[in-house]
Amino acid sequence: MTVHASNLGLRPREALRSTAFSPKLLGSSICCGAVLVAALLLWDVRVFEMRSPSMEPLIYAKSRESRGDIIIASRLYVQEAIRINDLVLVKVSLNGVVSLTVRRVVGCPGSPYSSSLPPYVNQIPKGYFCLAAESANGLDSRQHGLFAVGEIRGKVVHVIRARRGLPDR
């Protein structure tokens, strides 16, 4: 059934008046927006669109054909709360260009570790993590070595999937 003003017992002009924004509704919308912004600032949340394909197919990057997945990461985390398989926001440097990207934790302090890159240890020392990209083209612990906790900028708390095949607007 189609909702029409006559079905509600209202004349068209009254129907328009009843759906118009009231100052009370506008005020509560602004208040909700302000609370959301304050919460993001207090929780120290970082929101960004994935631009690198290094985590595909887990997290899709922005391309000419579609938008990238949106990453929400909390910068308030405790080092001991990071576990194997967690996703973290990490600072990586390639040819002098520093960028933020997402990597999967594959080794935590105390985990067995062997590598041809320093530090040459049998297990991951405290304050370091072994991180991996999902695809072979991503910079991770295979090329970089262990990542210091200072290079981890946040723990991913949510990934918003972009709709595939839609052009950017």
DRENKETI-805631 format. One record per residue (C-alpha): residue in one letter; x, y, z; residue number from 1. Coordinates in steps of 0.25 Angstrom, whole numbers. Example, Ala and Ser with C-alpha at 12.3 -4.5 7.8 and 13.67 -1.06 7.14 Angstrom:
<vokes>
<voke><r>A</r><x>49</x><y>-18</y><z>31</z><k>1</k></voke>
<voke><r>S</r><x>55</x><y>-4</y><z>29</z><k>2</k></voke>
</vokes>
This chain:
<vokes>
<voke><r>M</r><x>0</x><y>0</y><z>0</z><k>1</k></voke>
<voke><r>T</r><x>5</x><y>14</y><z>-4</z><k>2</k></voke>
<voke><r>V</r><x>6</x><y>24</y><z>7</z><k>3</k></voke>
<voke><r>H</r><x>-1</x><y>36</y><z>3</z><k>4</k></voke>
<voke><r>A</r><x>-6</x><y>48</y><z>10</z><k>5</k></voke>
<voke><r>S</r><x>-21</x><y>44</y><z>7</z><k>6</k></voke>
<voke><r>N</r><x>-18</x><y>31</y><z>14</z><k>7</k></voke>
<voke><r>L</r><x>-14</x><y>38</y><z>27</z><k>8</k></voke>
<voke><r>G</r><x>-26</x><y>47</y><z>27</z><k>9</k></voke>
<voke><r>L</r><x>-18</x><y>59</y><z>24</z><k>10</k></voke>
<voke><r>R</r><x>-19</x><y>69</y><z>13</z><k>11</k></voke>
<voke><r>P</r><x>-6</x><y>70</y><z>5</z><k>12</k></voke>
<voke><r>R</r><x>-2</x><y>83</y><z>11</z><k>13</k></voke>
<voke><r>E</r><x>-3</x><y>78</y><z>25</z><k>14</k></voke>
<voke><r>A</r><x>5</x><y>66</y><z>21</z><k>15</k></voke>
<voke><r>L</r><x>16</x><y>74</y><z>17</z><k>16</k></voke>
<voke><r>R</r><x>15</x><y>83</y><z>29</z><k>17</k></voke>
<voke><r>S</r><x>16</x><y>70</y><z>38</z><k>18</k></voke>
<voke><r>T</r><x>29</x><y>65</y><z>32</z><k>19</k></voke>
<voke><r>A</r><x>36</x><y>78</y><z>32</z><k>20</k></voke>
<voke><r>F</r><x>48</x><y>80</y><z>41</z><k>21</k></voke>
<voke><r>S</r><x>45</x><y>85</y><z>55</z><k>22</k></voke>
<voke><r>P</r><x>55</x><y>93</y><z>63</z><k>23</k></voke>
<voke><r>K</r><x>54</x><y>83</y><z>73</z><k>24</k></voke>
<voke><r>L</r><x>58</x><y>72</y><z>63</z><k>25</k></voke>
<voke><r>L</r><x>69</x><y>80</y><z>58</z><k>26</k></voke>
<voke><r>G</r><x>74</x><y>83</y><z>71</z><k>27</k></voke>
<voke><r>S</r><x>74</x><y>68</y><z>75</z><k>28</k></voke>
<voke><r>S</r><x>81</x><y>65</y><z>62</z><k>29</k></voke>
<voke><r>I</r><x>92</x><y>75</y><z>65</z><k>30</k></voke>
<voke><r>C</r><x>93</x><y>70</y><z>79</z><k>31</k></voke>
<voke><r>C</r><x>95</x><y>55</y><z>74</z><k>32</k></voke>
<voke><r>G</r><x>105</x><y>59</y><z>64</z><k>33</k></voke>
<voke><r>A</r><x>113</x><y>67</y><z>75</z><k>34</k></voke>
<voke><r>V</r><x>113</x><y>55</y><z>84</z><k>35</k></voke>
<voke><r>L</r><x>118</x><y>46</y><z>73</z><k>36</k></voke>
<voke><r>V</r><x>130</x><y>55</y><z>70</z><k>37</k></voke>
<voke><r>A</r><x>133</x><y>56</y><z>85</z><k>38</k></voke>
<voke><r>A</r><x>133</x><y>41</y><z>86</z><k>39</k></voke>
<voke><r>L</r><x>142</x><y>40</y><z>74</z><k>40</k></voke>
<voke><r>L</r><x>152</x><y>50</y><z>80</z><k>41</k></voke>
<voke><r>L</r><x>151</x><y>44</y><z>94</z><k>42</k></voke>
<voke><r>W</r><x>153</x><y>30</y><z>89</z><k>43</k></voke>
<voke><r>D</r><x>165</x><y>34</y><z>80</z><k>44</k></voke>
<voke><r>V</r><x>159</x><y>27</y><z>68</z><k>45</k></voke>
<voke><r>R</r><x>165</x><y>28</y><z>54</z><k>46</k></voke>
<voke><r>V</r><x>157</x><y>26</y><z>42</z><k>47</k></voke>
<voke><r>F</r><x>162</x><y>25</y><z>28</z><k>48</k></voke>
<voke><r>E</r><x>160</x><y>18</y><z>14</z><k>49</k></voke>
<voke><r>M</r><x>169</x><y>7</y><z>11</z><k>50</k></voke>
<voke><r>R</r><x>178</x><y>11</y><z>-1</z><k>51</k></voke>
<voke><r>S</r><x>188</x><y>0</y><z>-2</z><k>52</k></voke>
<voke><r>P</r><x>184</x><y>-14</y><z>-8</z><k>53</k></voke>
<voke><r>S</r><x>194</x><y>-21</y><z>1</z><k>54</k></voke>
<voke><r>M</r><x>183</x><y>-26</y><z>10</z><k>55</k></voke>
<voke><r>E</r><x>174</x><y>-31</y><z>-1</z><k>56</k></voke>
<voke><r>P</r><x>165</x><y>-40</y><z>-1</z><k>57</k></voke>
<voke><r>L</r><x>163</x><y>-37</y><z>14</z><k>58</k></voke>
<voke><r>I</r><x>162</x><y>-22</y><z>12</z><k>59</k></voke>
<voke><r>Y</r><x>160</x><y>-16</y><z>-1</z><k>60</k></voke>
<voke><r>A</r><x>167</x><y>-3</y><z>-6</z><k>61</k></voke>
<voke><r>K</r><x>162</x><y>8</y><z>-14</z><k>62</k></voke>
<voke><r>S</r><x>162</x><y>7</y><z>-29</z><k>63</k></voke>
<voke><r>R</r><x>157</x><y>14</y><z>-41</z><k>64</k></voke>
<voke><r>E</r><x>145</x><y>5</y><z>-41</z><k>65</k></voke>
<voke><r>S</r><x>141</x><y>5</y><z>-26</z><k>66</k></voke>
<voke><r>R</r><x>143</x><y>11</y><z>-12</z><k>67</k></voke>
<voke><r>G</r><x>153</x><y>5</y><z>-2</z><k>68</k></voke>
<voke><r>D</r><x>148</x><y>-1</y><z>11</z><k>69</k></voke>
<voke><r>I</r><x>148</x><y>8</y><z>23</z><k>70</k></voke>
<voke><r>I</r><x>157</x><y>5</y><z>34</z><k>71</k></voke>
<voke><r>I</r><x>153</x><y>9</y><z>49</z><k>72</k></voke>
<voke><r>A</r><x>165</x><y>8</y><z>58</z><k>73</k></voke>
<voke><r>S</r><x>167</x><y>11</y><z>73</z><k>74</k></voke>
<voke><r>R</r><x>179</x><y>18</y><z>77</z><k>75</k></voke>
<voke><r>L</r><x>176</x><y>15</y><z>91</z><k>76</k></voke>
<voke><r>Y</r><x>181</x><y>0</y><z>93</z><k>77</k></voke>
<voke><r>V</r><x>190</x><y>-7</y><z>102</z><k>78</k></voke>
<voke><r>Q</r><x>202</x><y>-15</y><z>96</z><k>79</k></voke>
<voke><r>E</r><x>198</x><y>-27</y><z>104</z><k>80</k></voke>
<voke><r>A</r><x>184</x><y>-27</y><z>98</z><k>81</k></voke>
<voke><r>I</r><x>190</x><y>-29</y><z>84</z><k>82</k></voke>
<voke><r>R</r><x>189</x><y>-44</y><z>80</z><k>83</k></voke>
<voke><r>I</r><x>192</x><y>-52</y><z>68</z><k>84</k></voke>
<voke><r>N</r><x>182</x><y>-50</y><z>56</z><k>85</k></voke>
<voke><r>D</r><x>179</x><y>-36</y><z>61</z><k>86</k></voke>
<voke><r>L</r><x>179</x><y>-25</y><z>51</z><k>87</k></voke>
<voke><r>V</r><x>187</x><y>-13</y><z>54</z><k>88</k></voke>
<voke><r>L</r><x>190</x><y>1</y><z>48</z><k>89</k></voke>
<voke><r>V</r><x>205</x><y>2</y><z>46</z><k>90</k></voke>
<voke><r>K</r><x>215</x><y>12</y><z>40</z><k>91</k></voke>
<voke><r>V</r><x>223</x><y>7</y><z>29</z><k>92</k></voke>
<voke><r>S</r><x>234</x><y>14</y><z>21</z><k>93</k></voke>
<voke><r>L</r><x>238</x><y>10</y><z>7</z><k>94</k></voke>
<voke><r>N</r><x>248</x><y>18</y><z>-1</z><k>95</k></voke>
<voke><r>G</r><x>247</x><y>30</y><z>9</z><k>96</k></voke>
<voke><r>V</r><x>232</x><y>31</y><z>8</z><k>97</k></voke>
<voke><r>V</r><x>225</x><y>28</y><z>21</z><k>98</k></voke>
<voke><r>S</r><x>210</x><y>23</y><z>21</z><k>99</k></voke>
<voke><r>L</r><x>200</x><y>17</y><z>30</z><k>100</k></voke>
<voke><r>T</r><x>194</x><y>3</y><z>26</z><k>101</k></voke>
<voke><r>V</r><x>188</x><y>-9</y><z>32</z><k>102</k></voke>
<voke><r>R</r><x>195</x><y>-22</y><z>36</z><k>103</k></voke>
<voke><r>R</r><x>192</x><y>-35</y><z>42</z><k>104</k></voke>
<voke><r>V</r><x>199</x><y>-39</y><z>55</z><k>105</k></voke>
<voke><r>V</r><x>206</x><y>-52</y><z>53</z><k>106</k></voke>
<voke><r>G</r><x>216</x><y>-52</y><z>64</z><k>107</k></voke>
<voke><r>C</r><x>215</x><y>-46</y><z>78</z><k>108</k></voke>
<voke><r>P</r><x>226</x><y>-44</y><z>89</z><k>109</k></voke>
<voke><r>G</r><x>231</x><y>-58</y><z>93</z><k>110</k></voke>
<voke><r>S</r><x>226</x><y>-65</y><z>80</z><k>111</k></voke>
<voke><r>P</r><x>237</x><y>-73</y><z>73</z><k>112</k></voke>
<voke><r>Y</r><x>244</x><y>-65</y><z>62</z><k>113</k></voke>
<voke><r>S</r><x>255</x><y>-67</y><z>52</z><k>114</k></voke>
<voke><r>S</r><x>259</x><y>-57</y><z>41</z><k>115</k></voke>
<voke><r>S</r><x>271</x><y>-53</y><z>33</z><k>116</k></voke>
<voke><r>L</r><x>268</x><y>-39</y><z>37</z><k>117</k></voke>
<voke><r>P</r><x>272</x><y>-32</y><z>51</z><k>118</k></voke>
<voke><r>P</r><x>269</x><y>-35</y><z>62</z><k>119</k></voke>
<voke><r>Y</r><x>275</x><y>-49</y><z>61</z><k>120</k></voke>
<voke><r>V</r><x>267</x><y>-56</y><z>72</z><k>121</k></voke>
<voke><r>N</r><x>260</x><y>-69</y><z>74</z><k>122</k></voke>
<voke><r>Q</r><x>248</x><y>-62</y><z>80</z><k>123</k></voke>
<voke><r>I</r><x>241</x><y>-49</y><z>78</z><k>124</k></voke>
<voke><r>P</r><x>246</x><y>-39</y><z>89</z><k>125</k></voke>
<voke><r>K</r><x>237</x><y>-31</y><z>98</z><k>126</k></voke>
<voke><r>G</r><x>233</x><y>-18</y><z>90</z><k>127</k></voke>
<voke><r>Y</r><x>233</x><y>-24</y><z>76</z><k>128</k></voke>
<voke><r>F</r><x>223</x><y>-31</y><z>67</z><k>129</k></voke>
<voke><r>C</r><x>224</x><y>-39</y><z>55</z><k>130</k></voke>
<voke><r>L</r><x>214</x><y>-34</y><z>44</z><k>131</k></voke>
<voke><r>A</r><x>209</x><y>-39</y><z>31</z><k>132</k></voke>
<voke><r>A</r><x>202</x><y>-33</y><z>19</z><k>133</k></voke>
<voke><r>E</r><x>191</x><y>-42</y><z>13</z><k>134</k></voke>
<voke><r>S</r><x>197</x><y>-41</y><z>-1</z><k>135</k></voke>
<voke><r>A</r><x>211</x><y>-44</y><z>-6</z><k>136</k></voke>
<voke><r>N</r><x>213</x><y>-29</y><z>-10</z><k>137</k></voke>
<voke><r>G</r><x>212</x><y>-23</y><z>4</z><k>138</k></voke>
<voke><r>L</r><x>223</x><y>-18</y><z>12</z><k>139</k></voke>
<voke><r>D</r><x>223</x><y>-27</y><z>25</z><k>140</k></voke>
<voke><r>S</r><x>233</x><y>-34</y><z>34</z><k>141</k></voke>
<voke><r>R</r><x>239</x><y>-42</y><z>23</z><k>142</k></voke>
<voke><r>Q</r><x>245</x><y>-29</y><z>17</z><k>143</k></voke>
<voke><r>H</r><x>245</x><y>-20</y><z>29</z><k>144</k></voke>
<voke><r>G</r><x>248</x><y>-29</y><z>41</z><k>145</k></voke>
<voke><r>L</r><x>241</x><y>-28</y><z>54</z><k>146</k></voke>
<voke><r>F</r><x>232</x><y>-16</y><z>56</z><k>147</k></voke>
<voke><r>A</r><x>235</x><y>-8</y><z>69</z><k>148</k></voke>
<voke><r>V</r><x>222</x><y>-5</y><z>78</z><k>149</k></voke>
<voke><r>G</r><x>225</x><y>10</y><z>75</z><k>150</k></voke>
<voke><r>E</r><x>222</x><y>7</y><z>60</z><k>151</k></voke>
<voke><r>I</r><x>208</x><y>2</y><z>63</z><k>152</k></voke>
<voke><r>R</r><x>199</x><y>13</y><z>63</z><k>153</k></voke>
<voke><r>G</r><x>186</x><y>6</y><z>66</z><k>154</k></voke>
<voke><r>K</r><x>178</x><y>-6</y><z>67</z><k>155</k></voke>
<voke><r>V</r><x>167</x><y>-8</y><z>57</z><k>156</k></voke>
<voke><r>V</r><x>153</x><y>-9</y><z>63</z><k>157</k></voke>
<voke><r>H</r><x>144</x><y>-10</y><z>51</z><k>158</k></voke>
<voke><r>V</r><x>145</x><y>-10</y><z>36</z><k>159</k></voke>
<voke><r>I</r><x>133</x><y>-4</y><z>28</z><k>160</k></voke>
<voke><r>R</r><x>132</x><y>-12</y><z>15</z><k>161</k></voke>
<voke><r>A</r><x>131</x><y>-3</y><z>2</z><k>162</k></voke>
<voke><r>R</r><x>121</x><y>-6</y><z>-8</z><k>163</k></voke>
<voke><r>R</r><x>128</x><y>-12</y><z>-20</z><k>164</k></voke>
<voke><r>G</r><x>126</x><y>-8</y><z>-34</z><k>165</k></voke>
<voke><r>L</r><x>121</x><y>6</y><z>-31</z><k>166</k></voke>
<voke><r>P</r><x>128</x><y>18</y><z>-36</z><k>167</k></voke>
<voke><r>D</r><x>132</x><y>29</y><z>-26</z><k>168</k></voke>
<voke><r>R</r><x>123</x><y>41</y><z>-25</z><k>169</k></voke>
</vokes>
